[in-house]
Amino acid sequence: VAQNPVVVGTGPVAILGSDDGAVIGLARDGRVRALARDARGFALPGAVRGGAISPLANSLFALSASGEEVFSADLDAPAAQNRYPLPFPADRMAASPAGRWLALADAGGERIAIFDTEAMRVRWTIAMPDPVIEMRFSDNFLYFMHRRQGGVTRVTFDPQAPAPGLAAIAAGLASDIPQE
């Protein structure tokens, strides 16, 4: 039984943490609160699908429920919020460990937008002929797991380049059967 529960908002709550020790709750209705009893909460401009803390930007980033924009809020001054439009409706989001990059995929996994939290804009959009079913960051790379090829693609980032570098990595057998 929970003792002294912390009320965040309504709907499912995601617990988000960062390397610097920040831990917050993000409710589906867009309400946010640090997970301490005396912490004050705040609200994002609308309902959300998920979020991530960016220690680099000292901000919370959240994907809007419509998938059409990303919300941001400064963790020290949560009233300082912004909305950033996306080039397509995104269904899910993954963040790099330092929070510099956000990868946003459409529902079919056929388009990926890479949002740069330092420049505060979508830096690149990548078309994926073999749909992406999973996105994961390591310290230096973003990996896409594909629906049909049974392998992954590694993405490298060069902020000065016109597009991120893509390198295919064999991690299974090519197949016409969808991978789960």
Secondary structure, 3 states (H helix, E strand, C coil): CCCCCCCCCCCCEEEEECCCCCEEEEECCCEEEECCCCCCEEECCCCEEEEEEECCCCEEEEEECCCCEEEEEECCCCCCEEEEECCCCCCEEEECCCCCEEEEECCCCCEEEEEECCCCEEEEEEECCCCEEEEEECCCCEEEEECCCCCEEEEECCCCCCCCEEEEECCCCCCCCCCC
